[in-house]
Amino acid sequence: MDFNCIAPTIVFQEVPNEISLCFSITGCKIGCKGCHSTELWNENYGMSLSKENYLHWLKKYKGLISCVVFFGGEWQANALIEKLLLAKNLGLKTCLYSGEKHIDINISQHLDFLKTGAWHAELGGLESPTTNQIFRDMKTGEKLNHLFIKDSINYNSLQGADNVAA
Ligand code: SF4
């Protein structure tokens, strides 16, 4: 059985150092309070991500992307595993963003990157030092949350540099 998704988009920040094609899968049952994407809760929303549709998207962006990222879909393991294997066969890396704490090994063995943890507004997302969420390199096991924390820019010093140049 296939799952539905909304039209995929190219994303640059969800997987550090990769250009990813992002598929948001509908039918999420986690129900995070403050979810920014409640349209994803309805499994009938969006279009069917059949094998044919999926390959169409991957071919369309061939040579432009290095990774495929799924927002959800772990609730239909077979459909997700099929898509991960197709991406791997085309030489693409794979990533899953899940609100769950743990992902079945049958899925995770096909992932290069995995984000786990539900959304809690008071803890913040991956860029927050207090977050409950974890972004991991699945090949090395390394936690990569630090790559999401943006360097703080000291605008005063930039202004000072401007003045010197003038
Ligand atoms: S896992 Fe994501 S889509 Fe699902 S409820 Fe939580 S924030 Fe919303």
Backbone and ligand atoms as CSV (ligand in chain L), in Angstrom:
chain,resi,resn,atom,element,x,y,z
A,1,MET,N,N,0.841,-1.205,0.000
A,1,MET,CA,C,0.000,0.000,0.000
A,1,MET,C,C,0.879,1.259,0.000
A,2,ASP,N,N,0.538,2.213,-0.859
A,2,ASP,CA,C,1.307,3.458,-0.914
A,2,ASP,C,C,0.772,4.453,0.105
A,3,PHE,N,N,1.585,5.441,0.382
A,3,PHE,CA,C,1.097,6.547,1.199
A,3,PHE,C,C,0.985,7.792,0.342
A,4,ASN,N,N,0.347,8.818,0.884
A,4,ASN,CA,C,0.194,10.082,0.169
A,4,ASN,C,C,1.256,11.069,0.623
A,5,CYS,N,N,1.529,12.038,-0.244
A,5,CYS,CA,C,2.465,13.106,0.130
A,5,CYS,C,C,2.002,14.398,-0.507
A,6,ILE,N,N,2.542,15.501,-0.013
A,6,ILE,CA,C,2.323,16.765,-0.707
A,6,ILE,C,C,3.467,16.940,-1.712
A,7,ALA,N,N,3.304,17.843,-2.669
A,7,ALA,CA,C,4.302,17.979,-3.741
A,7,ALA,C,C,5.691,18.195,-3.136
A,8,PRO,N,N,6.688,17.407,-3.558
A,8,PRO,CA,C,8.022,17.527,-2.957
A,8,PRO,C,C,8.702,18.851,-3.301
A,9,THR,N,N,9.597,19.263,-2.422
A,9,THR,CA,C,10.340,20.503,-2.633
A,9,THR,C,C,11.825,20.250,-2.373
A,10,ILE,N,N,12.652,21.094,-2.970
A,10,ILE,CA,C,14.094,21.036,-2.710
A,10,ILE,C,C,14.367,21.790,-1.410
A,11,VAL,N,N,15.132,21.183,-0.520
A,11,VAL,CA,C,15.477,21.845,0.739
A,11,VAL,C,C,16.993,21.797,0.954
A,12,PHE,N,N,17.506,22.796,1.644
A,12,PHE,CA,C,18.957,22.917,1.840
A,12,PHE,C,C,19.381,22.778,3.300
A,13,GLN,N,N,18.457,23.002,4.220
A,13,GLN,CA,C,18.853,23.075,5.633
A,13,GLN,C,C,18.530,21.813,6.424
A,14,GLU,N,N,17.606,21.007,5.941
A,14,GLU,CA,C,17.150,19.854,6.735
A,14,GLU,C,C,18.230,18.789,6.894
A,15,VAL,N,N,19.074,18.633,5.871
A,15,VAL,CA,C,20.194,17.695,5.963
A,15,VAL,C,C,21.465,18.493,5.655
A,16,PRO,N,N,22.295,18.740,6.672
A,16,PRO,CA,C,23.486,19.579,6.473
A,16,PRO,C,C,24.383,19.064,5.355
A,17,ASN,N,N,24.834,19.992,4.532
A,17,ASN,CA,C,25.778,19.709,3.434
A,17,ASN,C,C,25.189,18.864,2.307
A,18,GLU,N,N,23.870,18.740,2.275
A,18,GLU,CA,C,23.221,17.992,1.197
A,18,GLU,C,C,22.125,18.860,0.567
A,19,ILE,N,N,21.888,18.628,-0.724
A,19,ILE,CA,C,20.727,19.224,-1.400
A,19,ILE,C,C,19.697,18.111,-1.488
A,20,SER,N,N,18.572,18.309,-0.827
A,20,SER,CA,C,17.627,17.204,-0.642
A,20,SER,C,C,16.299,17.468,-1.323
A,21,LEU,N,N,15.709,16.413,-1.816
A,21,LEU,CA,C,14.322,16.459,-2.271
A,21,LEU,C,C,13.477,15.942,-1.106
A,22,CYS,N,N,12.544,16.781,-0.669
A,22,CYS,CA,C,11.811,16.510,0.574
A,22,CYS,C,C,10.373,16.069,0.284
A,23,PHE,N,N,10.038,14.883,0.758
A,23,PHE,CA,C,8.680,14.351,0.626
A,23,PHE,C,C,8.003,14.377,1.998
A,24,SER,N,N,6.946,15.170,2.124
A,24,SER,CA,C,6.174,15.189,3.374
A,24,SER,C,C,5.026,14.211,3.229
A,25,ILE,N,N,5.065,13.156,4.038
A,25,ILE,CA,C,4.082,12.077,3.952
A,25,ILE,C,C,2.906,12.394,4.874
A,26,THR,N,N,1.700,12.189,4.381
A,26,THR,CA,C,0.518,12.497,5.199
A,26,THR,C,C,0.076,11.249,5.974
A,27,GLY,N,N,-0.638,11.528,7.091
A,27,GLY,CA,C,-1.120,10.438,7.940
A,27,GLY,C,C,-0.373,10.387,9.269
A,28,CYS,N,N,0.296,11.489,9.653
A,28,CYS,CA,C,1.029,11.510,10.922
A,28,CYS,C,C,0.047,11.396,12.088
A,29,LYS,N,N,0.346,10.491,13.011
A,29,LYS,CA,C,-0.561,10.241,14.152
A,29,LYS,C,C,0.052,10.714,15.472
A,30,ILE,N,N,1.162,11.411,15.402
A,30,ILE,CA,C,1.866,11.748,16.640
A,30,ILE,C,C,1.163,12.879,17.393
A,31,GLY,N,N,0.617,13.843,16.645
A,31,GLY,CA,C,-0.205,14.878,17.275
A,31,GLY,C,C,0.544,15.822,18.182
A,32,CYS,N,N,1.712,16.288,17.764
A,32,CYS,CA,C,2.463,17.242,18.588
A,32,CYS,C,C,1.635,18.507,18.802
A,33,LYS,N,N,1.629,18.984,20.032
A,33,LYS,CA,C,0.943,20.238,20.320
A,33,LYS,C,C,1.721,21.365,19.644
A,34,GLY,N,N,1.038,22.213,18.871
A,34,GLY,CA,C,1.731,23.300,18.184
A,34,GLY,C,C,2.317,22.878,16.851
A,35,CYS,N,N,1.908,21.708,16.340
A,35,CYS,CA,C,2.387,21.240,15.031
A,35,CYS,C,C,2.136,22.307,13.970
A,36,HIS,N,N,3.158,22.607,13.178
A,36,HIS,CA,C,3.035,23.637,12.135
A,36,HIS,C,C,2.436,23.066,10.854
A,37,SER,N,N,2.229,21.768,10.797
A,37,SER,CA,C,1.804,21.128,9.540
A,37,SER,C,C,0.638,20.169,9.790
A,38,THR,N,N,-0.433,20.668,10.390
A,38,THR,CA,C,-1.549,19.778,10.754
A,38,THR,C,C,-2.225,19.162,9.529
A,39,GLU,N,N,-1.993,19.743,8.343
A,39,GLU,CA,C,-2.552,19.121,7.131
A,39,GLU,C,C,-1.944,17.735,6.907
A,40,LEU,N,N,-0.788,17.492,7.515
A,40,LEU,CA,C,-0.137,16.190,7.354
A,40,LEU,C,C,-0.788,15.109,8.219
A,41,TRP,N,N,-1.733,15.480,9.056
A,41,TRP,CA,C,-2.382,14.486,9.926
A,41,TRP,C,C,-3.385,13.629,9.142
A,42,ASN,N,N,-3.916,14.192,8.045
A,42,ASN,CA,C,-4.949,13.503,7.265
A,42,ASN,C,C,-4.293,12.625,6.190
A,43,GLU,N,N,-4.429,11.312,6.354
A,43,GLU,CA,C,-3.734,10.406,5.425
A,43,GLU,C,C,-4.289,10.471,4.006
A,44,ASN,N,N,-5.471,11.061,3.840
A,44,ASN,CA,C,-6.059,11.162,2.495
A,44,ASN,C,C,-5.654,12.447,1.780
A,45,TYR,N,N,-4.957,13.330,2.511
A,45,TYR,CA,C,-4.539,14.599,1.921
A,45,TYR,C,C,-3.343,14.369,0.985
A,46,GLY,N,N,-3.250,15.149,-0.080
A,46,GLY,CA,C,-2.101,15.050,-0.983
A,46,GLY,C,C,-2.302,14.022,-2.081
A,47,MET,N,N,-1.197,13.676,-2.725
A,47,MET,CA,C,-1.275,12.739,-3.865
A,47,MET,C,C,-0.587,11.426,-3.506
A,48,SER,N,N,-0.987,10.379,-4.190
A,48,SER,CA,C,-0.408,9.066,-3.929
A,48,SER,C,C,1.062,9.053,-4.357
A,49,LEU,N,N,1.916,8.615,-3.449
A,49,LEU,CA,C,3.331,8.502,-3.816
A,49,LEU,C,C,3.603,7.055,-4.231
A,50,SER,N,N,3.111,6.732,-5.413
A,50,SER,CA,C,3.361,5.395,-5.968
A,50,SER,C,C,4.829,5.308,-6.380
A,51,LYS,N,N,5.281,4.099,-6.636
A,51,LYS,CA,C,6.658,3.900,-7.099
A,51,LYS,C,C,6.902,4.722,-8.370
A,52,GLU,N,N,5.926,4.725,-9.270
A,52,GLU,CA,C,6.068,5.434,-10.551
A,52,GLU,C,C,6.183,6.945,-10.316
A,53,ASN,N,N,5.293,7.478,-9.464
A,53,ASN,CA,C,5.349,8.919,-9.171
A,53,ASN,C,C,6.690,9.298,-8.552
A,54,TYR,N,N,7.111,8.471,-7.633
A,54,TYR,CA,C,8.352,8.727,-6.903
A,54,TYR,C,C,9.538,8.758,-7.866
A,55,LEU,N,N,9.625,7.742,-8.742
A,55,LEU,CA,C,10.738,7.693,-9.701
A,55,LEU,C,C,10.674,8.876,-10.667
A,56,HIS,N,N,9.463,9.293,-10.990
A,56,HIS,CA,C,9.303,10.477,-11.846
A,56,HIS,C,C,9.977,11.690,-11.197
A,57,TRP,N,N,9.731,11.882,-9.878
A,57,TRP,CA,C,10.315,13.032,-9.178
A,57,TRP,C,C,11.828,12.906,-9.102
A,58,LEU,N,N,12.311,11.701,-8.809
A,58,LEU,CA,C,13.767,11.519,-8.681
A,58,LEU,C,C,14.461,11.758,-10.014
A,59,LYS,N,N,13.828,11.332,-11.101
A,59,LYS,CA,C,14.436,11.549,-12.428
A,59,LYS,C,C,14.416,13.026,-12.785
A,60,LYS,N,N,13.333,13.696,-12.406
A,60,LYS,CA,C,13.201,15.122,-12.711
A,60,LYS,C,C,14.352,15.931,-12.093
A,61,TYR,N,N,14.778,15.511,-10.905
A,61,TYR,CA,C,15.820,16.269,-10.208
A,61,TYR,C,C,17.187,15.581,-10.254
A,62,LYS,N,N,17.327,14.617,-11.143
A,62,LYS,CA,C,18.588,13.880,-11.278
A,62,LYS,C,C,19.749,14.840,-11.519
A,63,GLY,N,N,20.816,14.658,-10.794
A,63,GLY,CA,C,21.997,15.514,-10.967
A,63,GLY,C,C,21.927,16.798,-10.167
A,64,LEU,N,N,20.759,17.122,-9.637
A,64,LEU,CA,C,20.601,18.364,-8.876
A,64,LEU,C,C,20.546,18.104,-7.374
A,65,ILE,N,N,20.174,16.882,-7.007
A,65,ILE,CA,C,20.029,16.570,-5.583
A,65,ILE,C,C,21.031,15.479,-5.177
A,66,SER,N,N,21.351,15.473,-3.878
A,66,SER,CA,C,22.269,14.453,-3.364
A,66,SER,C,C,21.591,13.559,-2.330
A,67,CYS,N,N,20.378,13.908,-1.954
A,67,CYS,CA,C,19.744,13.211,-0.837
A,67,CYS,C,C,18.219,13.284,-0.979
A,68,VAL,N,N,17.543,12.293,-0.427
A,68,VAL,CA,C,16.083,12.322,-0.344
A,68,VAL,C,C,15.712,12.320,1.133
A,69,VAL,N,N,14.855,13.257,1.539
A,69,VAL,CA,C,14.430,13.300,2.938
A,69,VAL,C,C,12.920,13.100,3.027
A,70,PHE,N,N,12.520,12.231,3.952
A,70,PHE,CA,C,11.103,11.989,4.203
A,70,PHE,C,C,10.722,12.631,5.520
A,71,PHE,N,N,9.665,13.427,5.480
A,71,PHE,CA,C,9.051,13.902,6.716
A,71,PHE,C,C,7.941,12.909,7.025
A,72,GLY,N,N,8.204,11.974,7.900
A,72,GLY,CA,C,7.227,10.953,8.257
A,72,GLY,C,C,7.178,9.830,7.240
A,73,GLY,N,N,6.222,8.927,7.454
A,73,GLY,CA,C,6.061,7.774,6.570
A,73,GLY,C,C,6.450,6.476,7.246
A,74,GLU,N,N,7.052,6.585,8.456
A,74,GLU,CA,C,7.485,5.372,9.168
A,74,GLU,C,C,6.296,4.499,9.564
A,75,TRP,N,N,5.093,5.069,9.567
A,75,TRP,CA,C,3.890,4.300,9.909
A,75,TRP,C,C,3.489,3.335,8.782
A,76,GLN,N,N,4.112,3.477,7.633
A,76,GLN,CA,C,3.916,2.474,6.572
A,76,GLN,C,C,5.295,1.993,6.145
A,77,ALA,N,N,5.849,1.125,6.969
A,77,ALA,CA,C,7.257,0.727,6.816
A,77,ALA,C,C,7.575,0.200,5.422
A,78,ASN,N,N,6.735,-0.670,4.896
A,78,ASN,CA,C,7.058,-1.266,3.595
A,78,ASN,C,C,7.123,-0.226,2.487
A,79,ALA,N,N,6.169,0.691,2.496
A,79,ALA,CA,C,6.160,1.746,1.472
A,79,ALA,C,C,7.400,2.625,1.602
A,80,LEU,N,N,7.778,2.935,2.836
A,80,LEU,CA,C,8.942,3.793,3.047
A,80,LEU,C,C,10.236,3.070,2.662
A,81,ILE,N,N,10.363,1.824,3.083
A,81,ILE,CA,C,11.586,1.063,2.768
A,81,ILE,C,C,11.764,0.957,1.247
A,82,GLU,N,N,10.690,0.707,0.547
A,82,GLU,CA,C,10.767,0.628,-0.922
A,82,GLU,C,C,11.344,1.919,-1.492
A,83,LYS,N,N,10.876,3.068,-0.980
A,83,LYS,CA,C,11.328,4.362,-1.504
A,83,LYS,C,C,12.789,4.625,-1.126
A,84,LEU,N,N,13.171,4.211,0.069
A,84,LEU,CA,C,14.563,4.416,0.490
A,84,LEU,C,C,15.511,3.587,-0.391
A,85,LEU,N,N,15.119,2.361,-0.670
A,85,LEU,CA,C,15.970,1.491,-1.504
A,85,LEU,C,C,16.084,2.027,-2.927
A,86,LEU,N,N,14.996,2.543,-3.463
A,86,LEU,CA,C,15.035,3.116,-4.825
A,86,LEU,C,C,15.994,4.298,-4.871
A,87,ALA,N,N,15.968,5.133,-3.837
A,87,ALA,CA,C,16.875,6.283,-3.790
A,87,ALA,C,C,18.320,5.819,-3.705
A,88,LYS,N,N,18.569,4.839,-2.845
A,88,LYS,CA,C,19.938,4.318,-2.679
A,88,LYS,C,C,20.456,3.746,-3.993
A,89,ASN,N,N,19.585,3.042,-4.701
A,89,ASN,CA,C,19.991,2.453,-5.987
A,89,ASN,C,C,20.379,3.517,-6.998
A,90,LEU,N,N,19.859,4.713,-6.831
A,90,LEU,CA,C,20.212,5.816,-7.730
A,90,LEU,C,C,21.390,6.624,-7.188
A,91,GLY,N,N,21.992,6.143,-6.107
A,91,GLY,CA,C,23.184,6.805,-5.568
A,91,GLY,C,C,22.888,7.975,-4.663
A,92,LEU,N,N,21.643,8.077,-4.198
A,92,LEU,CA,C,21.263,9.190,-3.328
A,92,LEU,C,C,21.358,8.784,-1.857
A,93,LYS,N,N,21.653,9.755,-1.001
A,93,LYS,CA,C,21.594,9.513,0.437
A,93,LYS,C,C,20.136,9.587,0.890
A,94,THR,N,N,19.890,9.071,2.088
A,94,THR,CA,C,18.510,9.027,2.578
A,94,THR,C,C,18.436,9.568,4.005
A,95,CYS,N,N,17.322,10.229,4.281
A,95,CYS,CA,C,17.115,10.806,5.621
A,95,CYS,C,C,15.640,10.689,5.983
A,96,LEU,N,N,15.367,10.445,7.266
A,96,LEU,CA,C,13.992,10.447,7.772
A,96,LEU,C,C,13.884,11.424,8.923
A,97,TYR,N,N,12.877,12.292,8.866
A,97,TYR,CA,C,12.504,13.132,9.995
A,97,TYR,C,C,11.279,12.493,10.636
A,98,SER,N,N,11.443,12.033,11.861
A,98,SER,CA,C,10.330,11.386,12.550
A,98,SER,C,C,10.062,12.063,13.882
A,99,GLY,N,N,8.805,12.050,14.287
A,99,GLY,CA,C,8.448,12.549,15.616
A,99,GLY,C,C,8.559,11.468,16.674
A,100,GLU,N,N,8.854,10.244,16.243
A,100,GLU,CA,C,9.010,9.142,17.195
A,100,GLU,C,C,10.389,9.220,17.842
A,101,LYS,N,N,10.525,8.502,18.977
A,101,LYS,CA,C,11.826,8.450,19.654
A,101,LYS,C,C,12.715,7.368,19.052
A,102,HIS,N,N,12.082,6.297,18.592
A,102,HIS,CA,C,12.849,5.169,18.056
A,102,HIS,C,C,12.252,4.720,16.727
A,103,ILE,N,N,13.118,4.291,15.836
A,103,ILE,CA,C,12.692,3.824,14.513
A,103,ILE,C,C,13.138,2.385,14.330
A,104,ASP,N,N,12.241,1.588,13.817
A,104,ASP,CA,C,12.512,0.162,13.592
A,104,ASP,C,C,13.789,-0.024,12.750
A,105,ILE,N,N,14.585,-0.997,13.131
A,105,ILE,CA,C,15.846,-1.279,12.427
A,105,ILE,C,C,15.605,-1.599,10.953
A,106,ASN,N,N,14.450,-2.184,10.648
A,106,ASN,CA,C,14.141,-2.504,9.244
A,106,ASN,C,C,14.106,-1.252,8.380
A,107,ILE,N,N,13.772,-0.123,9.002
A,107,ILE,CA,C,13.799,1.160,8.289
A,107,ILE,C,C,15.170,1.817,8.459
A,108,SER,N,N,15.643,1.904,9.686
A,108,SER,CA,C,16.837,2.709,9.967
A,108,SER,C,C,18.096,2.180,9.261
A,109,GLN,N,N,18.113,0.878,8.955
A,109,GLN,CA,C,19.302,0.338,8.271
A,109,GLN,C,C,19.455,0.918,6.859
A,110,HIS,N,N,18.414,1.529,6.337
A,110,HIS,CA,C,18.487,2.106,4.989
A,110,HIS,C,C,18.636,3.631,5.019
A,111,LEU,N,N,18.923,4.165,6.207
A,111,LEU,CA,C,19.024,5.625,6.354
A,111,LEU,C,C,20.469,6.072,6.538
A,112,ASP,N,N,20.811,7.193,5.923
A,112,ASP,CA,C,22.099,7.838,6.197
A,112,ASP,C,C,21.968,8.807,7.360
A,113,PHE,N,N,20.785,9.413,7.484
A,113,PHE,CA,C,20.551,10.395,8.546
A,113,PHE,C,C,19.155,10.162,9.132
A,114,LEU,N,N,19.024,10.448,10.426
A,114,LEU,CA,C,17.726,10.268,11.092
A,114,LEU,C,C,17.527,11.351,12.137
A,115,LYS,N,N,16.378,12.003,12.052
A,115,LYS,CA,C,15.975,12.948,13.108
A,115,LYS,C,C,14.840,12.312,13.890
A,116,THR,N,N,14.995,12.239,15.197
A,116,THR,CA,C,13.949,11.673,16.054
A,116,THR,C,C,13.501,12.717,17.083
A,117,GLY,N,N,12.305,12.469,17.627
A,117,GLY,CA,C,11.791,13.330,18.702
A,117,GLY,C,C,10.637,14.185,18.253
A,118,ALA,N,N,9.598,14.210,19.075
A,118,ALA,CA,C,8.415,15.027,18.789
A,118,ALA,C,C,8.733,16.510,18.948
A,119,TRP,N,N,7.842,17.329,18.431
A,119,TRP,CA,C,7.999,18.782,18.554
A,119,TRP,C,C,7.443,19.259,19.882
A,120,HIS,N,N,8.289,19.920,20.675
A,120,HIS,CA,C,7.846,20.572,21.916
A,120,HIS,C,C,8.309,22.018,21.822
A,121,ALA,N,N,7.327,22.913,21.680
A,121,ALA,CA,C,7.667,24.329,21.453
A,121,ALA,C,C,8.586,24.873,22.546
A,122,GLU,N,N,8.353,24.448,23.796
A,122,GLU,CA,C,9.143,25.008,24.905
A,122,GLU,C,C,10.603,24.525,24.872
A,123,LEU,N,N,10.866,23.457,24.162
A,123,LEU,CA,C,12.247,22.936,24.077
A,123,LEU,C,C,12.949,23.375,22.802
A,124,GLY,N,N,12.144,23.684,21.775
A,124,GLY,CA,C,12.707,24.146,20.510
A,124,GLY,C,C,13.123,23.000,19.600
A,125,GLY,N,N,13.479,23.374,18.362
A,125,GLY,CA,C,13.872,22.403,17.345
A,125,GLY,C,C,15.365,22.107,17.388
A,126,LEU,N,N,15.887,21.581,16.309
A,126,LEU,CA,C,17.278,21.129,16.272
A,126,LEU,C,C,18.280,22.252,16.533
A,127,GLU,N,N,17.873,23.487,16.241
A,127,GLU,CA,C,18.784,24.612,16.441
A,127,GLU,C,C,18.839,25.053,17.906
A,128,SER,N,N,18.010,24.437,18.746
A,128,SER,CA,C,17.932,24.847,20.150
A,128,SER,C,C,18.802,23.958,21.032
A,129,PRO,N,N,19.587,24.555,21.945
A,129,PRO,CA,C,20.418,23.751,22.839
A,129,PRO,C,C,19.598,22.902,23.812
A,130,THR,N,N,18.317,23.252,24.008
A,130,THR,CA,C,17.497,22.510,24.977
A,130,THR,C,C,16.595,21.480,24.308
A,131,THR,N,N,16.740,21.307,23.014
A,131,THR,CA,C,15.803,20.433,22.279
A,131,THR,C,C,15.845,18.977,22.750
A,132,ASN,N,N,14.707,18.321,22.615
A,132,ASN,CA,C,14.619,16.869,22.847
A,132,ASN,C,C,14.915,16.092,21.563
A,133,GLN,N,N,14.996,16.801,20.447
A,133,GLN,CA,C,15.166,16.145,19.154
A,133,GLN,C,C,16.644,15.839,18.883
A,134,ILE,N,N,16.867,14.778,18.146
A,134,ILE,CA,C,18.246,14.358,17.828
A,134,ILE,C,C,18.372,14.131,16.328
A,135,PHE,N,N,19.411,14.693,15.733
A,135,PHE,CA,C,19.727,14.444,14.327
A,135,PHE,C,C,21.035,13.659,14.311
A,136,ARG,N,N,20.991,12.466,13.723
A,136,ARG,CA,C,22.140,11.574,13.809
A,136,ARG,C,C,22.606,11.099,12.437
A,137,ASP,N,N,23.927,11.001,12.286
A,137,ASP,CA,C,24.520,10.314,11.143
A,137,ASP,C,C,24.418,8.824,11.439
A,138,MET,N,N,23.672,8.086,10.653
A,138,MET,CA,C,23.404,6.680,10.971
A,138,MET,C,C,24.582,5.765,10.646
A,139,LYS,N,N,25.511,6.254,9.837
A,139,LYS,CA,C,26.668,5.414,9.516
A,139,LYS,C,C,27.703,5.460,10.651
A,140,THR,N,N,27.883,6.637,11.231
A,140,THR,CA,C,28.883,6.781,12.294
A,140,THR,C,C,28.239,6.782,13.684
A,141,GLY,N,N,26.925,7.014,13.743
A,141,GLY,CA,C,26.241,7.113,15.033
A,141,GLY,C,C,26.393,8.480,15.666
A,142,GLU,N,N,27.117,9.384,14.983
A,142,GLU,CA,C,27.413,10.697,15.557
A,142,GLU,C,C,26.176,11.582,15.599
A,143,LYS,N,N,26.005,12.260,16.717
A,143,LYS,CA,C,24.921,13.241,16.845
A,143,LYS,C,C,25.377,14.529,16.161
A,144,LEU,N,N,24.557,15.068,15.261
A,144,LEU,CA,C,24.982,16.219,14.450
A,144,LEU,C,C,24.186,17.487,14.762
A,145,ASN,N,N,23.524,17.541,15.925
A,145,ASN,CA,C,22.706,18.723,16.235
A,145,ASN,C,C,23.495,20.021,16.138
A,146,HIS,N,N,24.792,19.981,16.448
A,146,HIS,CA,C,25.589,21.215,16.448
A,146,HIS,C,C,25.606,21.873,15.066
A,147,LEU,N,N,25.376,21.099,14.019
A,147,LEU,CA,C,25.404,21.676,12.664
A,147,LEU,C,C,24.172,22.551,12.383
A,148,PHE,N,N,23.173,22.469,13.260
A,148,PHE,CA,C,21.953,23.259,13.057
A,148,PHE,C,C,21.986,24.575,13.825
A,149,ILE,N,N,22.963,24.734,14.698
A,149,ILE,CA,C,23.030,25.959,15.504
A,149,ILE,C,C,23.781,27.010,14.709
A,150,LYS,N,N,23.060,28.070,14.391
A,150,LYS,CA,C,23.651,29.110,13.546
A,150,LYS,C,C,24.630,29.940,14.369
A,151,ASP,N,N,25.744,30.303,13.713
A,151,ASP,CA,C,26.706,31.183,14.389
A,151,ASP,C,C,26.045,32.518,14.650
A,152,SER,N,N,26.259,33.054,15.836
A,152,SER,CA,C,25.696,34.375,16.089
A,152,SER,C,C,26.627,35.416,15.480
A,153,ILE,N,N,26.036,36.367,14.788
A,153,ILE,CA,C,26.834,37.399,14.108
A,153,ILE,C,C,26.871,38.643,14.983
A,154,ASN,N,N,28.036,39.152,15.181
A,154,ASN,CA,C,28.168,40.382,15.959
A,154,ASN,C,C,28.061,41.572,15.002
A,155,TYR,N,N,26.847,42.116,14.924
A,155,TYR,CA,C,26.600,43.185,13.960
A,155,TYR,C,C,27.349,44.464,14.321
A,156,ASN,N,N,27.589,44.663,15.632
A,156,ASN,CA,C,28.319,45.858,16.033
A,156,ASN,C,C,29.724,45.852,15.456
A,157,SER,N,N,30.360,44.669,15.504
A,157,SER,CA,C,31.726,44.612,14.991
A,157,SER,C,C,31.726,44.785,13.478
A,158,LEU,N,N,30.648,44.288,12.796
A,158,LEU,CA,C,30.573,44.475,11.338
A,158,LEU,C,C,30.461,45.946,11.007
A,159,GLN,N,N,29.638,46.664,11.812
A,159,GLN,CA,C,29.459,48.087,11.597
A,159,GLN,C,C,30.792,48.810,11.781
A,160,GLY,N,N,31.541,48.349,12.816
A,160,GLY,CA,C,32.839,48.953,13.088
A,160,GLY,C,C,33.767,48.741,11.902
A,161,ALA,N,N,33.722,47.535,11.313
A,161,ALA,CA,C,34.580,47.233,10.162
A,161,ALA,C,C,34.211,48.122,8.976
A,162,ASP,N,N,32.913,48.390,8.855
A,162,ASP,CA,C,32.426,49.266,7.793
A,162,ASP,C,C,33.009,50.659,7.921
A,163,ASN,N,N,32.987,51.152,9.167
A,163,ASN,CA,C,33.474,52.496,9.416
A,163,ASN,C,C,34.961,52.627,9.091
A,164,VAL,N,N,35.700,51.564,9.428
A,164,VAL,CA,C,37.133,51.579,9.162
A,164,VAL,C,C,37.374,51.684,7.659
A,165,ALA,N,N,36.577,50.870,6.892
A,165,ALA,CA,C,36.747,50.863,5.446
A,165,ALA,C,C,36.413,52.223,4.857
A,166,ALA,N,N,35.409,52.905,5.450
A,166,ALA,CA,C,35.011,54.216,4.934
A,166,ALA,C,C,36.052,55.215,5.310
L,1,SF4,S1,S,5.610,14.677,13.982
L,1,SF4,FE1,FE,5.631,16.544,12.718
L,1,SF4,S2,S,3.783,16.438,11.431
L,1,SF4,FE2,FE,3.532,14.933,13.095
L,1,SF4,S3,S,2.385,16.074,14.669
L,1,SF4,FE3,FE,4.574,16.250,15.179
L,1,SF4,S4,S,5.229,18.197,14.208
L,1,SF4,FE4,FE,3.245,17.591,13.278
